[in-house]
Amino acid sequence: MADEILARYRESIDNIDAALIFMLAERFKVTKAVGEHKAATGLPPADPGREQVQIERLRSLAKSANLDPDFSEKFLRFIIDEVIHHHRKAGAA
């Protein structure tokens, strides 16, 4: 019986992981378009003001969701840094 319970938990975790991957893929499709737009219009690849607003917004959401805000900030920072890297590559192309 315990193995069935564990299997159900793991199935849910697997479904959540899949959803996260698809959501990240969709997010990067949009940020790729943003990077191309920035490159075409001469805008800088990074927007520190926007980044700070997003970090504060997601820290607040994390608190509401009972998720460690420091973890959410590290996760978002990782994503932002990757997006900026892609934007820089788009600007150099």
C-alpha positions in Angstrom: 0.0 0.0 0.0 2.8 2.4 0.8 4.3 1.8 -2.6 1.0 2.8 -4.3 0.9 6.0 -2.3 4.5 6.8 -3.2 3.8 6.0 -6.9 0.8 8.5 -6.9 3.0 11.2 -5.3 5.7 10.5 -7.9 3.2 10.6 -10.7 2.0 14.1 -9.5 5.6 15.3 -9.2 6.3 14.0 -12.8 3.3 15.9 -14.1 4.3 19.1 -12.3 7.9 18.8 -13.7 6.5 18.3 -17.2 4.3 21.4 -16.8 7.3 23.4 -15.6 9.3 22.5 -18.6 6.6 23.4 -21.0 6.0 26.7 -19.2 9.7 27.5 -19.3 9.8 26.7 -23.0 6.8 29.0 -23.6 8.5 31.8 -21.5 11.7 31.5 -23.5 9.8 31.7 -26.8 8.4 35.0 -25.7 11.7 36.3 -24.3 13.4 35.3 -27.5 11.0 37.5 -29.4 11.7 40.3 -26.8 15.4 39.9 -27.4 15.0 40.1 -31.2 12.9 43.2 -30.8 15.4 44.8 -28.5 18.2 44.0 -30.9 16.2 45.4 -33.8 15.4 48.6 -32.0 18.7 49.2 -30.3 17.4 48.6 -26.8 19.8 47.2 -24.2 19.6 43.5 -23.4 19.0 44.0 -19.7 16.5 46.2 -17.9 17.6 46.3 -14.2 14.5 48.3 -13.2 12.1 45.7 -14.7 14.2 42.9 -13.2 13.9 44.4 -9.7 10.1 44.9 -10.0 9.7 41.3 -11.1 11.9 40.0 -8.3 9.9 42.0 -5.7 6.6 40.9 -7.3 7.6 37.2 -7.3 9.0 37.4 -3.8 5.6 38.6 -2.7 3.8 35.9 -4.7 6.1 33.3 -3.1 5.2 34.5 0.4 1.5 34.2 -0.5 2.1 30.7 -1.7 4.2 29.7 1.4 7.3 29.3 -0.8 10.6 30.5 0.4 11.0 34.0 -1.2 14.8 33.6 -1.3 14.4 30.4 -3.3 12.0 32.1 -5.7 14.4 35.0 -6.2 17.4 32.7 -6.9 15.2 30.8 -9.4 14.0 34.0 -11.1 17.6 35.4 -11.1 18.8 32.2 -12.9 16.1 32.6 -15.5 16.7 36.4 -15.9 20.4 35.8 -16.3 19.8 33.2 -19.0 17.4 35.5 -20.8 19.9 38.4 -20.8 22.5 36.0 -22.2 20.2 35.2 -25.1 19.4 38.9 -25.6 23.1 39.7 -25.8 23.5 36.9 -28.4 20.6 38.3 -30.4 22.1 41.8 -30.3 25.5 40.5 -31.5 23.9 38.6 -34.4 
